[in-house]
């Protein structure tokens, strides 16, 4: 049985080649800028890794919440690295968010397997130990049950599994009892939060009809209402992270804000073309 989480990345597809180019270019540019500013090689390499990772995550997330907008995914990938100069993203938290968003959007067209549920559970547990990852961990734990509930299929097992995973996440957060002090978003983080929230609301409201097909051999289209729910999921995770971790949480999910912003712009443009 094929995984309901995994999606193939084939270099024969133009969008994959563009993503690879944007990822590598972002890493090289950020690393070079770091060296020019006097950073040590290790520091420049870290900057390059963060920039490349942010680019790839923004591209991949946009492919889930805007499956028809391939150009938008590339633009989001090129935009996200610009945010690292105001604060480093948390690549684990931002990257793992792709999975629950994918589950909600249903872009693979396949049911989750036991291995998929284990992967989501392990990822959620790992994130629950990181201050900026707690809310993404909860969203990840809840996603299988939420998707099953909306699809009205196999609800019992998946909902029960989601409840159990969420309980584990909450225990991992509450039991240690020591959290970093909350830092109010200020400066660029505040602007990013306000702008990202506005863009996210637009993206959740303006959702053109989706024509992309799912990955499964059974065929079928990605459902428009599930794409809307996926956008809402990404937005809620980002806002909840900001409320939980403050300014650090806003900057940690920079790739998510970039994906939401570019998705909003591209959705408005597509609706304009449809109306014309």
Secondary structure, DSSP 8 states (H G I E B T S, - for coil): ---SS-----TTSHHHHHHHHHHHHHHHHHHHHHHHTT--HHHHHHHHHHHHHHHHHHHHHHHHH-TT-HHHHHHHHHHHGGGGGTS---HHHHHHHHHHHHHHHT-S-S---HHHHHHHHHHHHHHHTSGGGHHHHHHHHHHHHHHHHHHTSSHHHHHHHHHHHHHHHHHHHHTT----------THHHHHHHHHHHHHHHHHH-------B-SSTT--B--HHHHHHHHHHHHHHHHHHHHHHTHHHHHHTHHHHHHHHHHHHHHHHHHHHHH-
